Structures are given as structure tokens and as C-alpha cells.
């Protein structure tokens, strides 16, 4: 507004100056010879329109002589105005700073110019860095990969399963078993495994929603423990006898003695799982991001313990007994999970990430118990009957149940981006399932020998007494549940673009 007022004042002053410069110039005929002319010729540069004939004060007859008193005609003309150059007024700088344009989430800026760079625009996310233009700091999100695939090596341990004392040793002729417990715990060494993950962001949702699928497995861990006796050292298989006295029982702690003979215990364990999740970009900044995770999860834990016993019952007749028992469990968890995964970048290409997930659902649990005894002797072919010491007709079979379970998992990792697409990392994971059946915990040491195949020196099968006279049905199906955990180190490689 000030500039407009000053410009108007300058124009008005110029117009007044031009009016004041107009001049009236008179010309008279100084040459008598030109006395007969009614009008003097104007100087060069003046046209006929500039001659004012009306300025003659008095007219005379053209025949009248020109004398001393004759009227001298006067010619009036206006001289041209002097041109004045106007100085263009200068406008003051506007102190107001233009506001930045609103941002569009779907805006993808062009590649940076080799001269001017990208002017603070971060490619791929439509965010703006105000420091580049001097507008102050505006928090921005780094570009995220559209696709990623990872492979990890797992070195994990799992919770050892406790089992009751299955094998003891003593010195002959001492018949009291339990001198030394040889086997009461399943060895649990470290186990190798792998985890594989594939994921992608969905462009139809502005790359804010992604899908991820992950599968992991641990190697089948197996262990074999073998014990033998040559007759000098006694092997014992302890149990609690609940056989009625009327049937020849001796209630209380007892043992099946093996001398000579052998006992072999084999165990195995297998763990694997799969999950499918939706991933949502919840929070992000220039050096961090936080994603929400939700989806489906499945976990499968299978374990087993097999006991094999071989002993000589009668050396004269070469009567031998061969017993086999197996206790196998399976736990299948299915449920929905939710959680958070975040990552923080620091020191150039280094990053630290963490994952927290909790799944809730049902655990389908099953236990399979089986056992048999085979007799062989001189002159007799092998005969096999159902049942053994700890697996008898009272608990042999397949049993199932469903339990509510909670499956949390926590993980941490530290890594480095080797290139823009390749990264390496190492971390730690802890996984827990609240309710599982474990094979060693399904072994019942209470034994009613009335339900065992005969062991009196003659081949025979089973108990022929009525159930009311046979006593308690032991061993029983326990279906004991406990918590399970697996943990260990993780070493991974990820490719993304």
C-alpha cells in the first residue's frame, strides 16, 4: 500500500510540472516585403494547425496600403513541453514467509537433481524435511521395503522333562533297589533349527498394511541310554506295588530286578510352528518405526519315551522275557495372536529391534501309551501279550483333551545393513506355552501286577480274575500338564527391496 501511495504522488507531481512548462511564443514580420502577407510564416517545426488566426486583433482590407500605423499581425504558437523522465518507485520486500504447501500421502517426488538435490523431500513416503529449506524440523518416516525375505539359524534349548526314576543299580545279593538312580531325567542338549519368513506390503492400502508368513522348526532331538547287567551288578526298575495281598502282592516300594539283562531308554522331542500375520504401520520417525501385528499361530510339540527291557528268567530252560513300553505325547496349539515389533536405527547402518507377541487359544493334547511282553524258551515259540511293567491294559490306549493355552514370545536382535537391500543380525528369543503334556510326566509308578502278563516261569497272558478281585486299575492315565519353554540364540540374514 505504501508503494502505491508513493507512485501516485510521483505521477501527480510530473503532471503539474508538464503544465507549467508550456510557453506562448510570438512572431512578427520584421521584413517589410512581407507586409502584404496576412500571416507570417511560422518557423520550421510548427504546422498550420499551430497558427492561431483568431489571435489577429483587427482585420484590414487587403487593398489598404501598409503604413506606419498599420496593424502588425501576430502569430501565437505553443512550444513543445520538455520531457521529464519518471523514476520507477521501488517496492519494499514483503516480510511474510510463504506457507508450505499441504502434503499428499500418495505424492512421490521426482529423483533428486544432481545440482539442487531433492530439496528436502524424502523419496517414497511423501514426507518433508524442513531443515533442508530452513523451515524448522519436521519429523519424517524413512522409506520402508515393499518385500522382504529372511532365513535364520536357531541354536535353542528347551525345558527338560522330569521323569520318575526308571533305572537303578545295586550290588548282588542286596535285593534293596535304589542304591543308585541311573535314569530320572531326559537329557536336553542344545538343538539346531531354522526359521524362514516372507513378507510384503500391500500397495492398495498406501503401503501401510502388510502380510507376513513365518515358519520355524527345531531338529528332532533324540537320546539313547543303555544299561546292562552280567549277573553281578543288579539293575532294578523301581515301582510302587499296589497289588492286593490276596493275589501275592507286597504293597510298598518295590522293583523288578534284572540280573542278567539290560534296559534301554530312548527319548525324542520335536518342535515346529507356523504363523501368518497382518502388519500395520502404527508409528514412525526419522530413526524408528513401530508396527502392530495380529494374526494366526500354530505350534506343535511332540515327545516320546520308549523303554525296552530284556532279561533271562530261567537259565536252565533259557526262558527270556522281552518287554517294550512307549509313552508318546503331542500338543497342538491353535490361536490368535497380537503384538508389537519395533526398530531403532543408530550409528549409521546399525539397528536394534525387538518383538513382543502374545497368542491365546486352545491346545489339543493327546497321549499314546502302549506296551507288550514277549516270552521265548527252549521248545516254545515266542508268545506276545499286551502289557508290561508300566504300560498295562489299565492305561494302554490313546487319550485326548483340550486345554486353554497362552503362548507369549519375546525377541531381540542387533544387526547391520551391509547394503541398502541386505542386512545381517543376531538375537535372542524366548517362547513359552502355558499347558502341555510331556511324555515323562505320564509315567505312573503305581503298578498292580495282577494286570501284567504272567512271569512265573511259564508263558501266559494277562489277568483272568474278575475286576472286583483284581484290585485297583494301576498304572493309570495321568494326563499331567505343565509349562514349556524354549529359548536360544538367533543368527539371521535378510534381503529386502
C-alpha positions as CSV (number, residue, x, y, z in Angstrom):
1,X,0.0,0.0,0.0
2,X,2.9,2.4,0.8
3,X,4.3,1.7,-2.6
4,X,1.1,2.6,-4.4
5,X,0.7,5.9,-2.5
6,X,4.3,6.9,-3.4
7,X,3.7,6.0,-7.0
8,X,0.6,8.2,-7.2
9,X,2.3,11.2,-5.7
10,X,5.1,10.9,-8.2
11,X,2.6,10.8,-11.1
12,X,0.8,13.9,-9.9
13,X,4.0,16.0,-9.5
14,X,5.0,15.0,-13.0
15,X,1.7,16.2,-14.5
16,X,1.9,19.6,-12.8
17,X,5.5,20.1,-14.0
18,X,4.5,19.4,-17.6
19,X,1.6,22.0,-17.5
20,X,3.9,24.7,-16.1
21,X,6.4,24.4,-18.9
22,X,4.0,25.5,-21.7
23,X,5.1,28.8,-23.3
24,X,3.4,31.3,-25.6
25,X,5.9,32.5,-28.3
26,X,5.1,35.4,-30.7
27,X,6.4,36.0,-34.1
28,X,6.2,39.4,-36.0
29,X,7.1,40.1,-39.6
30,X,10.3,42.1,-39.5
31,X,10.7,42.3,-43.3
32,X,8.6,45.0,-45.0
33,X,8.4,43.0,-48.1
34,X,6.2,40.5,-46.3
35,X,3.8,43.3,-45.3
36,X,1.3,42.1,-47.9
37,X,1.0,38.6,-46.2
38,X,-1.9,38.3,-43.9
39,X,0.0,35.9,-41.7
40,X,3.7,35.4,-41.2
41,X,5.2,32.1,-41.9
42,X,5.8,30.2,-38.7
43,X,9.2,28.9,-38.0
44,X,10.0,25.4,-39.1
45,X,8.6,22.7,-36.9
46,X,5.2,24.3,-36.5
47,X,2.4,23.1,-38.6
48,X,-0.6,25.0,-39.9
49,X,-2.7,23.8,-37.0
50,X,-0.3,25.6,-34.7
51,X,-1.3,29.0,-36.3
52,X,-4.0,30.8,-34.4
53,X,-5.7,33.1,-36.9
54,X,-8.2,34.1,-34.3
55,X,-5.4,35.8,-32.4
56,X,-5.5,38.8,-35.0
57,X,-6.9,41.8,-33.2
58,X,-8.2,43.7,-36.2
59,X,-8.7,42.9,-39.9
60,X,-8.0,45.4,-42.7
61,X,-8.8,45.5,-46.4
62,X,-6.2,43.8,-48.4
63,X,-6.2,46.8,-50.8
64,X,-5.3,49.2,-48.0
65,X,-1.7,50.4,-48.0
66,X,0.6,49.3,-45.3
67,X,1.7,52.3,-43.4
68,X,3.3,53.1,-40.2
69,X,0.1,52.9,-38.4
70,X,-0.9,49.8,-40.0
71,X,-1.7,46.8,-37.7
72,X,1.0,44.2,-37.5
73,X,-0.3,40.7,-37.4
74,X,0.9,38.5,-34.5
75,X,1.2,34.8,-34.7
76,X,0.9,32.7,-31.5
77,X,2.1,29.2,-31.0
78,X,2.9,26.9,-28.1
79,X,6.4,25.4,-27.7
80,X,6.7,21.7,-27.1
81,X,6.9,20.6,-23.4
82,X,10.2,19.3,-22.0
83,X,10.0,15.6,-21.3
84,X,10.7,14.6,-17.7
85,X,11.9,11.0,-17.0
86,X,9.9,9.5,-14.2
87,X,11.9,7.2,-11.8
88,X,10.0,4.0,-11.2
89,X,9.2,3.6,-7.5
90,X,10.9,0.7,-5.6
91,X,8.6,-1.8,-3.8
92,X,9.6,-2.9,-0.3
93,X,10.2,-6.5,0.4
94,X,7.3,-8.3,2.0
95,X,8.5,-9.7,5.3
96,X,5.9,-12.5,5.3
97,X,7.2,-16.0,4.5
98,X,5.1,-18.2,2.2
99,X,3.5,-21.1,3.9
100,X,4.5,-24.6,2.7
101,X,2.0,-26.5,0.5
102,X,0.0,-29.3,2.2
103,X,1.5,-32.7,1.9
104,X,-0.1,-35.5,-0.1
105,X,0.4,-39.1,1.3
106,X,0.5,-40.5,-2.2
107,X,2.9,-37.9,-3.5
108,X,6.1,-39.5,-5.0
109,X,8.8,-36.8,-5.6
110,X,11.0,-37.0,-8.7
111,X,14.6,-38.2,-8.4
112,X,16.9,-35.6,-6.9
113,X,18.6,-33.2,-9.2
114,X,22.4,-33.5,-9.4
115,X,22.6,-29.7,-8.7
116,X,19.9,-29.0,-6.3
117,X,19.4,-32.5,-4.7
118,X,15.9,-33.4,-3.6
119,X,15.3,-30.1,-1.7
120,X,14.5,-32.0,1.5
121,X,11.8,-34.3,0.1
122,X,12.3,-37.9,1.1
123,X,11.5,-40.3,-1.7
124,X,8.8,-42.9,-1.3
125,X,6.8,-41.6,1.6
126,X,5.7,-38.1,0.8
127,X,7.2,-36.7,4.0
128,X,9.1,-33.4,4.2
129,X,12.3,-32.4,5.9
130,X,12.0,-28.8,6.9
131,X,15.7,-28.4,7.7
132,X,16.6,-28.5,4.0
133,X,14.6,-25.3,3.4
134,X,15.2,-23.6,6.7
135,X,11.6,-24.1,7.9
136,X,12.4,-25.9,11.1
137,X,12.5,-29.6,11.9
138,X,9.5,-31.7,10.7
139,X,9.6,-35.4,11.8
140,X,9.6,-37.7,8.8
141,X,9.4,-41.5,8.2
142,X,12.1,-43.3,6.3
143,X,11.1,-45.4,3.3
144,X,10.0,-48.9,4.1
145,X,10.7,-52.0,2.0
146,X,7.9,-53.4,-0.2
147,X,9.2,-57.0,0.1
148,X,11.4,-58.9,2.5
149,X,12.7,-62.4,3.0
150,X,14.8,-63.8,5.8
151,X,16.5,-67.0,6.8
152,X,17.7,-67.6,10.4
153,X,19.8,-70.3,12.1
154,X,18.5,-71.2,15.6
155,X,20.5,-72.6,18.4
156,X,18.0,-73.2,21.2
157,X,17.4,-75.1,24.4
158,X,14.1,-76.3,25.8
159,X,12.9,-77.1,29.3
160,X,14.0,-80.6,30.4
161,X,11.2,-83.0,31.1
162,X,11.3,-84.7,34.5
163,X,10.6,-88.4,34.7
164,X,10.3,-90.7,37.7
165,X,13.3,-93.0,38.5
166,X,13.2,-95.6,35.8
167,X,16.5,-97.5,36.3
168,X,18.5,-98.1,39.5
169,X,21.5,-100.2,40.3
170,X,22.6,-102.3,43.3
171,X,25.2,-105.0,44.3
172,X,24.2,-108.7,44.5
173,X,22.9,-110.2,46.8
174,X,21.5,-107.0,48.2
175,X,17.9,-107.0,47.0
176,X,17.1,-103.5,48.0
177,X,16.9,-101.4,44.8
178,X,17.5,-97.8,44.6
179,X,21.1,-97.8,45.6
180,X,21.9,-95.5,42.7
181,X,19.5,-93.8,40.4
182,X,20.7,-94.2,36.9
183,X,17.9,-92.5,34.9
184,X,15.4,-89.9,36.2
185,X,15.8,-87.1,33.7
186,X,15.7,-86.8,29.9
187,X,18.9,-85.1,28.6
188,X,18.3,-81.9,26.8
189,X,21.3,-80.7,24.8
190,X,21.2,-77.6,22.6
191,X,19.3,-78.1,19.4
192,X,19.7,-76.6,15.9
193,X,16.9,-75.3,13.8
194,X,15.8,-72.7,11.2
195,X,13.2,-70.0,10.7
196,X,12.1,-68.6,7.3
197,X,10.0,-65.5,6.8
198,X,8.4,-63.9,3.8
199,X,6.5,-60.6,3.8
200,X,5.2,-57.8,1.6
201,X,3.4,-54.5,1.9
202,X,0.0,-54.1,0.1
203,X,0.1,-51.2,-2.3
204,X,-3.8,-50.9,-2.3
205,X,-3.6,-49.6,1.3
206,X,-0.9,-47.0,0.7
207,X,1.8,-49.4,1.8
208,X,0.5,-49.1,5.4
209,X,-0.7,-52.7,5.6
210,X,1.4,-55.8,5.0
211,X,1.2,-59.6,5.1
212,X,3.9,-61.8,6.7
213,X,4.3,-65.6,6.9
214,X,6.9,-67.3,9.1
215,X,7.8,-71.0,9.7
216,X,10.3,-72.4,12.2
217,X,11.5,-75.9,13.2
218,X,13.9,-77.5,15.6
219,X,15.8,-80.6,14.7
220,X,14.3,-83.8,16.1
221,X,16.4,-84.4,19.3
222,X,16.9,-88.0,20.3
223,X,18.8,-89.7,23.0
224,X,19.6,-93.3,23.9
225,X,20.7,-94.6,27.3
226,X,21.6,-98.2,27.7
227,X,22.3,-100.2,30.9
228,X,23.3,-103.9,31.3
229,X,24.0,-106.4,34.0
230,X,26.1,-109.6,33.9
231,X,24.6,-111.0,37.0
232,X,26.9,-109.4,39.5
233,X,25.5,-106.0,39.3
234,X,21.8,-105.8,39.7
235,X,19.6,-103.5,37.6
236,X,16.3,-102.5,39.1
237,X,13.2,-100.9,37.7
238,X,11.5,-99.3,40.7
239,X,7.8,-99.1,41.2
240,X,5.2,-98.9,44.0
241,X,3.3,-102.2,44.3
242,X,-0.4,-101.8,44.8
243,X,-1.3,-105.5,44.1
244,X,-3.7,-106.9,46.7
245,X,-2.1,-109.2,49.3
246,X,-4.5,-111.9,48.5
247,X,-3.1,-112.0,45.0
248,X,0.5,-112.2,46.2
249,X,1.2,-108.6,46.3
250,X,3.7,-106.8,48.6
251,X,2.4,-103.3,48.9
252,X,5.0,-100.6,49.1
253,X,8.2,-99.7,47.2
254,X,9.5,-102.5,45.1
255,X,11.5,-103.1,42.0
256,X,11.8,-105.5,39.1
257,X,15.2,-107.0,39.2
258,X,17.3,-107.6,36.1
259,X,20.3,-109.9,36.5
260,X,21.4,-110.7,33.9
261,X,19.8,-108.5,31.4
262,X,19.6,-105.0,30.0
263,X,17.5,-101.8,29.9
264,X,17.5,-99.3,27.1
265,X,15.7,-96.0,27.2
266,X,15.2,-93.9,24.1
267,X,13.7,-90.4,24.0
268,X,12.9,-87.8,21.3
269,X,11.4,-84.3,21.0
270,X,10.3,-82.3,18.0
271,X,9.1,-78.7,17.9
272,X,7.8,-76.6,15.0
273,X,5.4,-73.8,14.3
274,X,3.9,-71.6,11.7
275,X,2.3,-68.2,11.8
276,X,0.6,-65.7,9.4
277,X,0.2,-62.1,10.5
278,X,-1.1,-58.7,9.2
279,X,1.3,-55.9,9.8
280,X,0.2,-52.2,10.2
281,X,2.5,-49.2,10.2
282,X,1.4,-47.6,13.5
283,X,4.2,-45.1,14.4
284,X,7.4,-44.0,12.7
285,X,10.0,-41.3,12.7
286,X,13.3,-40.5,11.1
287,X,15.1,-43.2,13.1
288,X,12.5,-45.6,14.4
289,X,9.2,-47.4,13.5
290,X,6.6,-49.4,15.4
291,X,4.3,-51.9,13.7
292,X,1.2,-53.6,15.1
293,X,1.0,-57.3,14.5
294,X,-2.0,-59.6,14.5
295,X,-2.9,-63.0,13.0
296,X,-3.0,-66.8,13.4
297,X,-0.4,-69.0,15.1
298,X,0.1,-72.8,15.3
299,X,2.7,-74.6,17.4
300,X,3.3,-78.4,17.5
301,X,5.3,-80.2,20.2
302,X,5.8,-84.0,20.0
303,X,7.7,-86.0,22.5
304,X,8.2,-89.7,23.4
305,X,10.0,-92.1,25.7
306,X,10.4,-95.8,24.8
307,X,11.6,-98.4,27.4
308,X,13.0,-101.8,26.3
309,X,13.8,-104.5,28.9
310,X,15.4,-107.9,28.2
311,X,16.1,-110.4,31.0
312,X,16.7,-114.1,31.5
313,X,14.0,-115.7,33.7
314,X,15.3,-119.2,33.8
315,X,18.8,-120.0,32.6
316,X,18.2,-123.8,32.6
317,X,15.3,-123.5,30.1
318,X,16.7,-120.4,28.5
319,X,13.4,-118.6,29.3
320,X,13.6,-115.0,28.4
321,X,11.2,-112.1,28.6
322,X,11.3,-109.1,26.3
323,X,9.3,-106.0,27.4
324,X,8.5,-102.9,25.4
325,X,6.8,-99.8,26.7
326,X,6.2,-96.4,25.0
327,X,4.8,-93.1,26.2
328,X,4.2,-90.5,23.5
329,X,2.6,-87.1,23.6
330,X,1.5,-84.4,21.2
331,X,0.5,-80.8,21.8
332,X,-1.1,-78.8,19.0
333,X,-1.8,-75.1,19.8
334,X,-4.0,-73.0,17.5
335,X,-4.9,-69.4,18.4
336,X,-4.9,-65.8,17.5
337,X,-2.0,-63.5,18.4
338,X,-1.3,-59.8,18.6
339,X,1.8,-57.8,19.4
340,X,4.3,-55.1,18.5
341,X,7.5,-55.1,16.5
342,X,9.8,-52.0,16.6
343,X,13.2,-51.0,15.3
344,X,15.5,-48.1,16.1
345,X,18.5,-47.1,14.0
346,X,21.7,-45.7,15.4
347,X,25.2,-45.1,14.4
348,X,24.9,-45.1,10.6
349,X,23.8,-48.5,9.4
350,X,23.3,-50.3,12.8
351,X,19.9,-51.0,14.2
352,X,18.3,-52.6,17.3
353,X,14.9,-54.4,17.0
354,X,12.5,-56.1,19.4
355,X,9.4,-58.2,19.0
356,X,6.6,-58.9,21.6
357,X,3.7,-61.3,20.7
358,X,1.0,-63.0,22.8
359,X,-1.2,-65.7,21.4
360,X,-4.2,-67.2,23.1
361,X,-6.1,-70.3,22.0
362,X,-6.7,-74.0,22.6
363,X,-4.1,-76.7,23.0
364,X,-5.3,-80.1,21.7
365,X,-3.3,-82.6,23.8
366,X,-3.0,-86.4,23.3
367,X,-1.1,-89.2,24.8
368,X,-0.4,-92.7,23.4
369,X,0.6,-95.5,25.7
370,X,1.5,-98.9,24.5
371,X,3.2,-102.0,26.0
372,X,3.8,-105.7,25.3
373,X,5.7,-108.6,26.6
374,X,7.2,-111.5,24.6
375,X,8.3,-114.8,26.1
376,X,10.6,-117.3,24.5
377,X,12.1,-120.6,25.7
378,X,13.5,-123.8,24.6
379,X,10.8,-125.8,22.9
380,X,8.4,-122.9,23.0
381,X,7.8,-120.4,20.3
382,X,7.7,-116.7,21.1
383,X,4.4,-115.6,22.6
384,X,3.4,-111.9,22.9
385,X,0.9,-110.4,25.2
386,X,-0.4,-106.9,25.8
387,X,1.1,-105.1,28.8
388,X,4.4,-104.7,30.6
389,X,5.5,-103.2,33.9
390,X,4.5,-99.5,33.5
391,X,2.2,-99.9,30.5
392,X,-0.6,-102.4,31.1
393,X,-4.2,-102.9,29.9
394,X,-5.2,-100.3,32.6
395,X,-3.6,-97.4,30.8
396,X,-2.8,-98.6,27.3
397,X,-4.5,-96.6,24.6
398,X,-4.9,-93.1,23.1
399,X,-6.3,-90.3,25.2
400,X,-7.0,-86.7,24.3
401,X,-8.1,-83.4,26.0
402,X,-8.3,-79.7,25.2
403,X,-6.9,-77.0,27.4
404,X,-6.8,-73.2,27.1
405,X,-3.3,-72.0,26.5
406,X,-1.3,-68.8,26.4
407,X,1.7,-68.5,24.1
408,X,3.9,-65.4,24.6
409,X,7.1,-64.8,22.7
410,X,9.8,-62.1,23.1
411,X,12.7,-61.5,20.8
412,X,15.6,-59.0,20.5
413,X,18.1,-58.5,17.7
414,X,21.1,-56.4,16.8
415,X,22.3,-56.0,13.3
416,X,23.8,-54.0,10.5
417,X,22.7,-53.1,7.0
418,X,25.5,-54.3,4.8
419,X,23.9,-52.7,1.7
420,X,20.6,-51.0,1.0
421,X,19.0,-54.4,0.5
422,X,21.0,-56.8,2.6
423,X,21.3,-57.0,6.4
424,X,22.7,-59.4,8.9
425,X,21.8,-59.7,12.6
426,X,22.0,-61.8,15.8
427,X,19.5,-62.0,18.5
428,X,17.7,-63.9,21.3
429,X,14.2,-65.4,21.5
430,X,12.2,-66.8,24.4
431,X,9.0,-68.8,23.8
432,X,6.6,-70.2,26.4
433,X,3.4,-72.3,26.3
434,X,1.4,-72.5,29.5
435,X,-0.1,-76.0,29.1
436,X,1.5,-79.1,27.5
437,X,1.6,-82.9,28.1
438,X,5.1,-84.2,28.4
439,X,5.9,-87.9,27.9
440,X,8.0,-88.3,31.0
441,X,5.2,-86.9,33.2
442,X,2.7,-89.5,32.0
443,X,4.5,-92.5,33.6
444,X,2.7,-93.8,36.6
445,X,4.9,-95.9,39.0
446,X,1.9,-97.4,40.8
447,X,1.6,-101.0,39.5
448,X,-1.0,-103.7,40.1
449,X,0.8,-106.8,38.9
450,X,-2.4,-108.6,38.6
451,X,-2.9,-107.0,35.2
452,X,0.6,-108.0,33.9
453,X,1.3,-111.0,31.7
454,X,2.4,-114.0,33.8
455,X,6.0,-114.1,34.8
456,X,6.0,-117.3,36.8
457,X,8.2,-119.3,34.5
458,X,5.5,-120.3,32.1
459,X,4.3,-118.4,29.1
460,X,0.9,-116.9,29.8
461,X,-1.1,-113.8,29.0
462,X,-2.9,-111.3,31.2
463,X,-5.1,-111.5,34.3
464,X,-8.1,-113.7,34.2
465,X,-9.5,-112.6,37.6
466,X,-12.7,-110.5,37.7
467,X,-12.2,-106.8,38.0
468,X,-13.7,-106.8,41.6
469,X,-11.0,-109.2,42.8
470,X,-8.1,-107.8,40.7
471,X,-7.8,-104.6,42.8
472,X,-7.1,-101.1,41.7
473,X,-6.6,-100.4,38.0
474,X,-3.0,-99.2,38.0
475,X,-1.0,-97.8,36.4
476,X,-3.4,-95.0,35.5
477,X,-3.7,-92.4,32.7
478,X,-2.3,-89.3,34.4
479,X,-2.8,-86.6,31.8
480,X,-0.5,-84.3,33.8
481,X,0.1,-80.8,32.3
482,X,2.9,-78.4,32.9
483,X,4.5,-75.3,31.3
484,X,7.0,-75.5,28.5
485,X,9.6,-73.0,27.3
486,X,12.2,-72.9,24.5
487,X,14.9,-70.2,24.2
488,X,18.2,-69.6,22.4
489,X,20.3,-67.5,20.0
490,X,19.3,-66.5,16.5
491,X,21.6,-65.6,13.6
492,X,19.8,-64.2,10.5
493,X,20.2,-62.9,7.0
494,X,17.5,-60.7,5.4
495,X,17.0,-59.4,1.8
496,X,14.6,-56.6,1.1
497,X,13.7,-54.1,-1.5
